[in-house]
């Protein structure tokens, strides 16, 4: 079985999709305001949690994931000396994949222009 980490999952729909294809996915919402959506994901049986990328590492061992997916996750990749990239590098297995997707609409949001 493959193991994936979905950052910025909100309701964990990508995790549910991968789970149906025999990929165990932990979905992580990066902000406390997503608690209700995480509860919805958990009620659907999709592993999910709220965790921030700040000064601490996530509670996973190094090289734990085959895929790390971050789409529209609103995690500033340049903030805190690039903690997102450092964690991705630590958590991703050799030969694994990091998928980053940012929607063009973000370029119209002043707080996300740098990203």
N, C-alpha and C positions, 0 to 999 in steps of 0.2 A: 504494500500500500504506500502511496505517496503522501507526503505531508506538506501542507501549504499554510501560509500566514496571509490573511487578508487585512490590510491596514486601512482604516477609514470605512469600515464595512456598513455602518449605519444599521440596516435591518438584516445584514448577512445573506442577501440573496445570492451573491457569488459563491459564498461558502456552501449554501444549500445546493446550488447547481453542481459544484465540484464533488460534494458528498455523494450525490446521486451517481457519480462516475467513479466511485471508489477512491476518492482523494479526501483524506481527513484534513479539514481546514479549521484553523482557529481564527475567528474573526475578532479584530480589535478595533474598537471605536476610540479615537484619540481624545475625546472630550467628555467631560462629565454630563454635558447637556444631552448626550445620547443614551442615557440610562434607560429610558422607556423603550427605545428601539432595541437595545441589547436584551431587555426583558422579553420583548416580542420574539427575538431570534431564539432565545433559550426555550421559550414555550413551544417553538416549532421544532426543537430538538437539535438546533445548530449550535455547536460550541462557540461562545462569544464572551467578551469581557471588555471593560473600559480600562484603558491604560494610557498614560501619557508618555511621550518621548521628551524627557526632561534631563535630569542629571543622573538618573539611574538606568541601568539596563533592564530590559524586560525579563521576566522570570522564566526564561527558556534557556536550555543549554546551548552552547556554541554549536554551529553546524547542524541545527535541528530541522531545517526546512528545505524542501526541494524547490519550492516556489514562494516568493514573497510578492504579493500583488498590492499595488497602491494606486487606486484610480479615484480621482476627485476626492482624495482623502484630506485635503486642506492641512496637511502637515508641512510646515515651512522647512524645506530641505536645507536651507542655509542657516537656520537658527541654531543657537547653542553649539557653535562650531561643527555643524553638520551631524548632529546626533542621529538623525534618521539614517544617513549613509553608513555611519559607524556601526549602528545596530544591524542594518541589513548585511553588512560585511561579516559581522560576527555570527549572525544567525543562519546565513545561507550556506548550504553544503557546497563543496567543490563541484563544479559542473551544474549548479542550480541556476534558476532564472529569477531575475528581478524585473518585474513589469511595472512601469510607472506611466500613468496616463493623466494628463491635465487637460481639462476642457478649455477650448478657446474663450469661453465666456469669462474665465478667471482674469483675463487680461483687462477686463473692464472694472475689476474690483481693486480699488487703490491699495488695500492691505495685502493683496496677493500678487501685485505687479512684479515684485522682486522674484517671486518663485517662478 
